[in-house]
């Protein structure tokens, strides 16, 4: 009896040991690896920082473009401007003298005309002086006052340079009002006139070489 109990105890002990070993082996056995198709490779991380441009933004190596053309200069030099100013001054003196006649009594006498010619001579070149006295240009204002029986004077005299201006020659267009005054010195009539003067520089002095005066306006006053 005791022999059977001992065998039975030995059997149970063996079973217990076997079961424990199996459980231990089962828990220590490696887990099966998943199929290769299910293994996802981790996304590789860059071991270097994101690529950045190492070159600085390009800068212009040359200064901003500047105009190489020189600034436009006036076509009139200071000397030309001075010459034109002097020519205009001489022309102004001439026209003021020519168109000023205060006395209208006996102005067409030979003596009066000679005095008139002498007064105008200093403003004219020798060539134009001879032409003016031969054609009685100098006597035109005298003829006006004789006909109108009034004295005359110029007003609003203005000069404008024309394209005919060149070295030592200045061409001026002029506009002027010829004012006729009665015996009391009051304005009776005003006649707008225009013409063109040609001025020559003769030995540093500006003289009148030509006067295309307003012939039509004069004709209305003397005829």
Backbone as CSV, one residue per row, in Angstrom:
resi,resn,N_x,N_y,N_z,CA_x,CA_y,CA_z,C_x,C_y,C_z
1,UNK,0.844,-1.191,0.000,0.000,0.000,0.000,0.865,1.221,0.000
2,UNK,1.751,1.216,0.875,2.688,2.341,0.960,3.485,2.455,-0.314
3,UNK,3.771,1.310,-0.935,4.528,1.325,-2.195,3.749,1.993,-3.283
4,UNK,2.427,1.749,-3.342,1.570,2.397,-4.356,1.490,3.880,-4.125
5,UNK,1.399,4.302,-2.886,1.305,5.732,-2.584,2.583,6.448,-2.990
6,UNK,3.688,5.747,-2.776,4.970,6.389,-3.119,5.098,6.552,-4.615
7,UNK,4.648,5.568,-5.355,4.690,5.663,-6.830,3.770,6.749,-7.333
8,UNK,2.601,6.845,-6.716,1.627,7.862,-7.156,2.156,9.255,-6.876
9,UNK,2.799,9.395,-5.672,3.366,10.716,-5.334,4.470,11.081,-6.296
10,UNK,5.266,10.065,-6.611,6.355,10.339,-7.577,5.816,10.757,-8.929
11,UNK,4.728,10.128,-9.356,4.115,10.454,-10.656,3.600,11.883,-10.682
12,UNK,2.871,12.249,-9.582,2.333,13.643,-9.529,3.449,14.683,-9.514
13,UNK,4.509,14.329,-8.797,5.627,15.262,-8.719,6.276,15.432,-10.086
14,UNK,6.393,14.329,-10.786,6.981,14.404,-12.138,6.114,15.233,-13.067
15,UNK,4.770,15.021,-12.978,3.849,15.802,-13.838,3.959,17.300,-13.531
16,UNK,4.031,17.598,-12.212,4.119,19.014,-11.828,5.390,19.642,-12.368
17,UNK,6.487,18.900,-12.225,7.746,19.422,-12.738,7.696,19.608,-14.245
18,UNK,7.129,18.666,-14.967,7.019,18.734,-16.435,6.189,19.917,-16.874
19,UNK,5.034,20.090,-16.138,4.137,21.210,-16.506,4.832,22.533,-16.271
20,UNK,5.527,22.656,-15.137,6.232,23.931,-14.856,7.300,24.224,-15.869
21,UNK,8.037,23.206,-16.248,9.088,23.412,-17.265,8.505,23.826,-18.588
22,UNK,7.353,23.192,-18.956,6.720,23.545,-20.253,6.276,24.991,-20.251
23,UNK,5.667,25.416,-19.096,5.181,26.808,-19.028,6.344,27.772,-19.111
24,UNK,7.433,27.406,-18.406,8.595,28.286,-18.430,9.194,28.367,-19.809
25,UNK,9.249,27.177,-20.473,9.809,27.179,-21.839,8.942,27.963,-22.783
26,UNK,7.608,27.864,-22.588,6.676,28.579,-23.480,6.823,30.072,-23.315
27,UNK,6.994,30.532,-22.040,7.088,31.982,-21.820,8.417,32.535,-22.292
28,UNK,9.474,31.660,-22.278,10.794,32.141,-22.693,11.042,31.962,-24.176
29,UNK,10.155,31.282,-24.890,10.370,31.052,-26.329,10.230,32.357,-27.087
30,UNK,11.093,32.623,-28.071,10.988,33.887,-28.846,9.715,33.934,-29.644
31,UNK,9.144,35.188,-29.706,7.901,35.386,-30.470,8.229,35.332,-31.942
32,UNK,7.328,34.762,-32.700,7.592,34.665,-34.139,7.690,36.042,-34.770
33,UNK,8.664,36.260,-35.672,8.834,37.546,-36.367,7.747,37.719,-37.391
34,UNK,7.239,38.903,-37.553,6.205,39.139,-38.577,6.792,38.940,-39.947
35,UNK,5.962,38.713,-40.933,6.456,38.527,-42.304,7.231,39.744,-42.758
36,UNK,8.174,39.507,-43.667,9.020,40.605,-44.152,8.212,41.705,-44.786
37,UNK,7.081,41.330,-45.397,6.259,42.322,-46.096,5.609,43.284,-45.143
38,UNK,5.505,42.888,-43.821,4.821,43.765,-42.876,5.803,44.636,-42.115
39,UNK,7.101,44.423,-42.336,8.089,45.222,-41.606,8.238,46.556,-42.322
40,UNK,7.914,47.665,-41.635,8.013,48.995,-42.236,9.299,49.638,-41.788
41,UNK,10.098,50.022,-42.748,11.363,50.684,-42.406,11.062,52.077,-41.900
42,UNK,11.702,52.472,-40.821,11.466,53.828,-40.311,11.931,54.862,-41.329
43,UNK,11.212,55.935,-41.299,11.588,57.003,-42.234,12.943,57.536,-41.848
44,UNK,13.886,57.514,-42.764,15.230,57.978,-42.397,15.221,59.461,-42.084
45,UNK,15.867,59.818,-41.036,15.965,61.233,-40.679,17.297,61.758,-41.176
46,UNK,17.219,62.963,-41.671,18.453,63.555,-42.181,19.374,63.860,-41.027
47,UNK,20.597,63.473,-41.184,21.581,63.752,-40.131,22.189,65.142,-40.285
48,UNK,21.827,65.801,-41.371,22.339,67.166,-41.579,21.173,68.132,-41.545
49,UNK,21.397,69.369,-41.155,20.286,70.339,-41.116,19.759,70.578,-42.507
50,UNK,18.519,71.091,-42.601,17.934,71.365,-43.924,18.870,72.228,-44.736
51,UNK,18.869,71.916,-46.017,19.777,72.642,-46.906,19.393,74.106,-46.954
52,UNK,20.342,74.947,-46.710,20.110,76.379,-46.799,21.114,76.952,-47.779
53,UNK,20.676,78.023,-48.418,21.596,78.645,-49.356,22.738,79.274,-48.587
54,UNK,23.933,78.850,-48.908,25.093,79.402,-48.200,25.590,80.679,-48.855
55,UNK,25.122,80.947,-50.082,25.559,82.160,-50.773,24.610,83.295,-50.438
56,UNK,25.118,84.462,-50.122,24.231,85.600,-49.855,23.532,86.017,-51.126
57,UNK,22.441,86.722,-50.943,21.717,87.216,-52.115,22.661,88.057,-52.952
58,UNK,22.652,87.835,-54.244,23.588,88.586,-55.092,23.334,90.073,-55.010
59,UNK,24.372,90.846,-54.897,24.265,92.292,-54.886,24.981,92.823,-56.104
60,UNK,24.486,93.967,-56.555,25.119,94.567,-57.715,26.516,95.015,-57.350
61,UNK,27.468,94.658,-58.165,28.854,95.054,-57.892,29.184,96.401,-58.511
62,UNK,28.228,96.972,-59.246,28.465,98.273,-59.861,27.455,99.264,-59.314
63,UNK,27.786,100.547,-59.253,26.838,101.547,-58.740,25.657,101.661,-59.670
64,UNK,24.541,102.212,-59.170,23.362,102.381,-60.029,23.720,103.124,-61.294
65,UNK,23.073,102.702,-62.346,23.370,103.310,-63.637,23.032,104.785,-63.604
66,UNK,23.951,105.587,-64.055,23.714,107.011,-64.124,23.846,107.448,-65.571
67,UNK,23.128,108.488,-65.886,23.192,108.989,-67.246,24.586,109.519,-67.527
68,UNK,25.168,109.056,-68.606,26.503,109.525,-68.966,26.443,110.752,-69.850
69,UNK,25.235,111.071,-70.333,25.108,112.240,-71.190,25.126,113.497,-70.335
70,UNK,25.860,114.516,-70.708,25.888,115.741,-69.907,24.551,116.434,-69.945
71,UNK,24.254,117.166,-68.902,22.992,117.906,-68.854,22.975,118.904,-69.994
72,UNK,21.796,119.040,-70.631,21.738,119.970,-71.759,22.086,121.377,-71.320
73,UNK,22.893,122.034,-72.099,23.276,123.389,-71.780,22.566,124.342,-72.718
74,UNK,22.393,125.516,-72.224,21.756,126.525,-73.052,22.630,126.790,-74.264
75,UNK,21.988,126.914,-75.428,22.739,127.168,-76.649,23.281,128.591,-76.674
76,UNK,22.832,129.413,-75.718,23.297,130.787,-75.656,24.349,130.912,-74.575
77,UNK,25.562,131.265,-74.961,26.636,131.423,-73.992,26.478,132.760,-73.288
78,UNK,27.148,132.924,-72.126,27.079,134.219,-71.439,27.489,135.381,-72.331
79,UNK,28.500,135.159,-73.192,28.936,136.228,-74.088,27.846,136.580,-75.083
80,UNK,27.184,135.540,-75.625,26.098,135.788,-76.569,24.971,136.547,-75.894
81,UNK,24.648,136.142,-74.663,23.568,136.793,-73.933,23.879,138.262,-73.701
82,UNK,25.125,138.558,-73.357,25.530,139.948,-73.146,25.432,140.737,-74.438
83,UNK,25.869,140.131,-75.533,25.811,140.807,-76.830,24.372,141.109,-77.222
84,UNK,23.491,140.142,-77.004,22.085,140.349,-77.351,21.467,141.451,-76.497
85,UNK,21.831,141.471,-75.229,21.317,142.517,-74.342,21.769,143.893,-74.809
86,UNK,23.032,143.988,-75.193,23.559,145.265,-75.672,22.890,145.676,-76.983
87,UNK,22.626,144.693,-77.846,21.961,144.994,-79.116,20.542,145.503,-78.881
88,UNK,19.837,144.864,-77.949,18.469,145.300,-77.629,18.478,146.705,-77.038
89,UNK,19.459,146.988,-76.211,19.549,148.322,-75.615,19.766,149.383,-76.693
90,UNK,20.657,149.085,-77.636,20.911,150.028,-78.724,19.674,150.203,-79.597
91,UNK,18.967,149.104,-79.856,17.749,149.171,-80.667,16.661,149.980,-79.967
92,UNK,16.575,149.831,-78.657,15.580,150.576,-77.883,15.846,152.079,-77.964
93,UNK,17.107,152.454,-77.812,17.456,153.873,-77.890,17.133,154.433,-79.277
94,UNK,17.402,153.640,-80.292,17.133,154.085,-81.665,15.643,154.309,-81.903
95,UNK,14.826,153.330,-81.548,13.389,153.442,-81.816,12.738,154.546,-80.976
96,UNK,13.175,154.699,-79.751,12.620,155.774,-78.919,12.945,157.144,-79.510
97,UNK,14.159,157.277,-80.017,14.551,158.542,-80.629,13.826,158.771,-81.957
98,UNK,13.739,157.709,-82.761,13.104,157.829,-84.084,11.625,158.186,-83.977
99,UNK,10.923,157.578,-83.028,9.473,157.746,-82.942,9.041,158.832,-81.957
100,UNK,9.963,159.670,-81.547,9.608,160.794,-80.685,9.786,162.104,-81.464
101,UNK,8.662,162.759,-81.727,8.681,164.065,-82.401,7.715,164.972,-81.642
102,UNK,8.265,165.978,-80.992,7.429,166.812,-80.125,6.817,168.016,-80.843
103,UNK,7.476,168.469,-81.896,6.988,169.668,-82.588,6.591,169.303,-84.011
104,UNK,5.426,169.743,-84.438,4.975,169.395,-85.785,4.904,170.618,-86.704
105,UNK,5.430,171.743,-86.274,5.414,172.950,-87.104,6.660,172.980,-87.991
106,UNK,6.438,173.059,-89.298,7.526,173.191,-90.268,8.586,172.088,-90.119
107,UNK,8.121,170.875,-89.879,9.071,169.774,-89.631,9.673,169.215,-90.914
108,UNK,9.097,169.570,-92.058,9.612,169.024,-93.312,10.489,170.015,-94.065
109,UNK,10.907,171.035,-93.386,11.837,171.970,-94.010,13.194,171.281,-94.180
110,UNK,13.984,171.813,-95.088,15.300,171.212,-95.345,16.151,171.192,-94.081
111,UNK,16.081,172.277,-93.325,16.861,172.349,-92.089,16.399,171.301,-91.080
112,UNK,15.083,171.135,-90.932,14.553,170.155,-89.972,14.956,168.733,-90.360
113,UNK,14.906,168.464,-91.669,15.263,167.115,-92.120,16.748,166.848,-91.904
114,UNK,17.596,167.847,-92.142,19.031,167.678,-91.905,19.314,167.414,-90.424
115,UNK,18.624,168.159,-89.577,18.791,167.937,-88.139,18.348,166.518,-87.750
116,UNK,17.277,166.118,-88.388,16.768,164.761,-88.115,17.784,163.710,-88.551
117,UNK,18.332,163.879,-89.725,19.322,162.921,-90.230,20.549,162.846,-89.321
118,UNK,20.995,164.004,-88.880,22.159,164.032,-87.992,21.858,163.317,-86.671
119,UNK,20.633,163.492,-86.173,20.260,162.861,-84.899,20.211,161.338,-85.024
120,UNK,19.828,160.848,-86.191,19.700,159.398,-86.401,21.022,158.735,-86.781
121,UNK,21.970,159.523,-87.255,23.198,158.954,-87.808,23.966,158.107,-86.793
122,UNK,23.986,158.505,-85.561,24.784,157.789,-84.560,24.242,156.389,-84.265
123,UNK,23.012,156.113,-84.671,22.411,154.792,-84.420,22.576,153.834,-85.602
124,UNK,23.013,154.363,-86.765,22.997,153.578,-88.003,24.404,153.286,-88.507
125,UNK,24.539,152.136,-89.207,25.787,151.883,-89.921,25.876,152.883,-91.071
126,UNK,27.064,153.065,-91.586,27.234,154.037,-92.668,26.420,153.640,-93.899
127,UNK,26.391,152.345,-94.194,25.625,151.883,-95.360,24.134,152.169,-95.195
128,UNK,23.598,151.826,-94.011,22.160,152.025,-93.826,21.820,153.511,-93.688
129,UNK,22.740,154.282,-93.195,22.487,155.725,-93.085,22.280,156.333,-94.474
130,UNK,23.152,155.965,-95.405,23.010,156.487,-96.765,21.687,156.028,-97.383
131,UNK,21.331,154.790,-97.155,20.065,154.270,-97.685,18.877,154.981,-97.054
132,UNK,18.950,155.243,-95.754,17.832,155.861,-95.039,17.577,157.294,-95.501
133,UNK,18.642,158.057,-95.715,18.411,159.447,-96.129,18.009,159.516,-97.604
134,UNK,18.537,158.594,-98.424,18.170,158.592,-99.839,16.706,158.215,-100.040
135,UNK,16.197,157.320,-99.203,14.804,156.879,-99.319,13.870,157.579,-98.331
136,UNK,14.409,158.571,-97.629,13.634,159.394,-96.695,13.014,158.564,-95.555
137,UNK,13.681,157.473,-95.180,13.191,156.690,-94.034,13.210,157.533,-92.761
138,UNK,14.254,158.331,-92.611,14.381,159.128,-91.394,13.287,160.186,-91.287
139,UNK,12.693,160.521,-92.403,11.673,161.578,-92.406,10.263,161.045,-92.169
140,UNK,10.077,159.742,-92.132,8.722,159.184,-91.983,7.976,159.718,-90.752
141,UNK,8.558,159.699,-89.568,7.832,160.241,-88.416,7.506,161.736,-88.583
142,UNK,8.395,162.477,-89.256,8.127,163.894,-89.496,6.928,164.069,-90.412
143,UNK,6.805,163.192,-91.390,5.670,163.247,-92.305,4.364,162.946,-91.573
144,UNK,4.426,162.059,-90.575,3.225,161.726,-89.794,2.747,162.945,-89.006
145,UNK,3.648,163.580,-88.280,3.222,164.716,-87.457,2.773,165.893,-88.325
146,UNK,3.408,166.051,-89.507,2.988,167.109,-90.420,1.576,166.849,-90.923
147,UNK,1.285,165.636,-91.278,-0.038,165.279,-91.789,-1.096,165.325,-90.697
148,UNK,-0.802,164.775,-89.540,-1.781,164.661,-88.456,-1.841,165.924,-87.591
149,UNK,-0.842,166.766,-87.706,-0.752,167.963,-86.861,-0.804,167.587,-85.380
150,UNK,-0.054,166.577,-85.067,0.068,166.087,-83.691,1.505,165.642,-83.457
151,UNK,1.907,165.671,-82.225,3.211,165.111,-81.864,3.063,163.598,-81.673
152,UNK,4.179,162.893,-81.688,4.126,161.429,-81.544,5.165,160.966,-80.524
153,UNK,4.870,159.812,-79.946,5.825,159.164,-79.040,5.563,157.657,-79.055
154,UNK,6.577,156.854,-78.757,6.392,155.396,-78.737,6.011,154.911,-77.336
155,UNK,5.236,153.852,-77.299,4.901,153.181,-76.040,4.867,151.673,-76.272
156,UNK,5.086,150.939,-75.186,5.025,149.461,-75.211,5.980,148.856,-76.242
157,UNK,7.177,149.409,-76.305,8.183,148.898,-77.240,8.747,147.577,-76.712
158,UNK,8.673,146.539,-77.536,9.161,145.212,-77.144,9.957,144.595,-78.284
159,UNK,11.005,143.874,-77.926,11.851,143.204,-78.912,11.881,141.701,-78.658
160,UNK,11.962,140.943,-79.752,12.076,139.486,-79.681,13.167,139.028,-80.638
161,UNK,14.066,138.179,-80.143,15.122,137.641,-81.006,14.532,136.734,-82.075
162,UNK,15.068,136.792,-83.268,14.630,135.912,-84.348,15.726,134.892,-84.652
163,UNK,15.416,133.973,-85.567,16.385,132.935,-85.945,17.554,133.494,-86.753
164,UNK,17.448,134.741,-87.162,18.521,135.321,-87.964,19.711,135.788,-87.152
165,UNK,19.641,135.608,-85.830,20.726,136.058,-84.961,21.953,135.157,-85.113
166,UNK,23.121,135.747,-85.261,24.384,134.998,-85.349,25.500,135.885,-84.794
167,UNK,26.721,135.415,-84.899,27.831,136.176,-84.334,27.914,137.561,-84.956
168,UNK,27.951,138.576,-84.107,28.070,139.984,-84.496,26.870,140.493,-85.280
169,UNK,25.823,139.677,-85.385,24.591,140.116,-86.049,23.404,139.671,-85.199
170,UNK,22.568,140.611,-84.833,21.372,140.299,-84.048,20.156,140.820,-84.799
171,UNK,19.201,139.935,-85.005,17.965,140.323,-85.681,16.838,140.362,-84.656
172,UNK,16.133,141.461,-84.603,15.109,141.687,-83.585,13.771,142.041,-84.219
173,UNK,12.752,141.307,-83.808,11.398,141.700,-84.186,10.890,142.665,-83.127
174,UNK,10.276,143.750,-83.563,9.785,144.716,-82.584,8.290,144.979,-82.762
175,UNK,7.664,145.286,-81.638,6.267,145.724,-81.600,6.219,147.017,-80.798
176,UNK,5.442,147.963,-81.263,5.388,149.258,-80.595,4.051,149.935,-80.909
177,UNK,3.604,150.751,-79.976,2.426,151.588,-80.221,2.916,153.003,-80.508
178,UNK,2.544,153.537,-81.669,2.850,154.928,-81.979,1.668,155.765,-81.498
179,UNK,1.908,156.573,-80.487,0.836,157.346,-79.856,0.861,158.777,-80.394
180,UNK,-0.277,159.230,-80.898,-0.413,160.590,-81.409,-1.060,161.456,-80.329
181,UNK,-0.438,162.598,-80.043,-0.887,163.486,-78.971,-1.361,164.821,-79.546
182,UNK,-2.474,165.313,-79.017,-2.989,166.604,-79.479,-2.198,167.759,-78.858
183,UNK,-2.666,168.968,-79.105,-1.934,170.141,-78.626,-1.830,170.191,-77.106
184,UNK,-2.778,169.561,-76.411,-2.763,169.541,-74.948,-1.963,168.359,-74.391
185,UNK,-1.361,167.590,-75.293,-0.564,166.453,-74.852,-1.384,165.237,-74.487
186,UNK,-2.661,165.246,-74.865,-3.532,164.111,-74.585,-3.521,163.137,-75.766
187,UNK,-3.636,161.883,-75.449,-3.632,160.863,-76.497,-4.862,161.001,-77.383
188,UNK,-4.617,161.079,-78.689,-5.701,161.179,-79.655,-5.859,159.900,-80.466
189,UNK,-4.744,159.237,-80.692,-4.775,158.012,-81.497,-3.594,157.130,-81.105
190,UNK,-3.814,155.831,-81.229,-2.758,154.852,-80.934,-2.702,153.863,-82.097
191,UNK,-1.535,153.758,-82.707,-1.383,152.907,-83.884,-0.359,151.808,-83.592
192,UNK,-0.798,150.555,-83.503,0.157,149.447,-83.305,1.023,149.271,-84.553
193,UNK,2.310,149.066,-84.338,3.241,148.849,-85.440,4.165,147.684,-85.109
194,UNK,4.724,147.106,-86.153,5.698,146.032,-85.976,6.717,146.093,-87.097
195,UNK,7.868,145.496,-86.859,8.917,145.484,-87.864,10.075,144.617,-87.402
196,UNK,11.143,144.623,-88.183,12.332,143.828,-87.862,13.575,144.698,-88.040
197,UNK,14.385,144.728,-86.997,15.661,145.442,-87.038,16.806,144.451,-87.184
198,UNK,17.776,144.806,-88.011,19.014,144.035,-88.102,20.131,144.878,-87.511
199,UNK,20.753,144.325,-86.454,21.797,145.047,-85.734,23.162,144.431,-86.038
200,UNK,24.139,145.281,-86.366,25.514,144.848,-86.613,26.412,145.349,-85.486
201,UNK,27.352,144.480,-85.101,28.367,144.901,-84.140,29.540,145.475,-84.927
202,UNK,29.697,146.783,-84.848,30.767,147.463,-85.580,31.750,148.034,-84.566
203,UNK,32.914,147.383,-84.479,33.959,147.823,-83.541,33.428,147.932,-82.117
204,UNK,32.627,146.931,-81.719,32.123,146.891,-80.350,30.870,147.706,-80.109
205,UNK,30.360,148.354,-81.141,29.148,149.165,-81.000,28.034,148.576,-81.862
206,UNK,26.840,148.419,-81.280,25.715,147.856,-82.022,24.978,148.964,-82.771
207,UNK,24.925,148.793,-84.112,24.303,149.788,-84.988,23.238,149.131,-85.863
208,UNK,22.292,149.941,-86.312,21.201,149.448,-87.152,21.697,149.321,-88.590
209,UNK,21.593,148.097,-89.132,21.970,147.837,-90.515,20.739,147.716,-91.412
210,UNK,19.582,147.503,-90.811,18.353,147.386,-91.601,17.128,147.560,-90.721
211,UNK,16.070,148.156,-91.302,14.818,148.352,-90.561,13.648,148.097,-91.512
212,UNK,13.053,146.917,-91.341,11.844,146.602,-92.123,10.643,147.095,-91.322
213,UNK,10.378,148.380,-91.437,9.335,149.022,-90.641,7.947,148.707,-91.197
214,UNK,6.941,149.125,-90.449,5.544,148.838,-90.818,5.077,149.859,-91.856
215,UNK,5.387,149.577,-93.109,5.082,150.516,-94.184,3.585,150.762,-94.324
216,UNK,2.774,149.718,-94.145,1.319,149.862,-94.287,0.754,150.814,-93.238
217,UNK,1.221,150.692,-92.001,0.723,151.564,-90.933,1.117,153.018,-91.191
218,UNK,2.331,153.242,-91.669,2.756,154.611,-91.967,1.959,155.205,-93.125
219,UNK,1.674,154.397,-94.126,0.908,154.897,-95.268,-0.471,155.390,-94.858
220,UNK,-1.084,154.703,-93.893,-2.411,155.131,-93.427,-2.352,156.476,-92.699
221,UNK,-1.215,156.769,-92.119,-1.087,158.007,-91.352,-0.654,159.203,-92.203
222,UNK,0.013,158.958,-93.320,0.538,160.085,-94.104,-0.211,160.300,-95.418
223,UNK,-1.118,159.399,-95.778,-1.870,159.549,-97.031,-3.345,159.858,-96.763
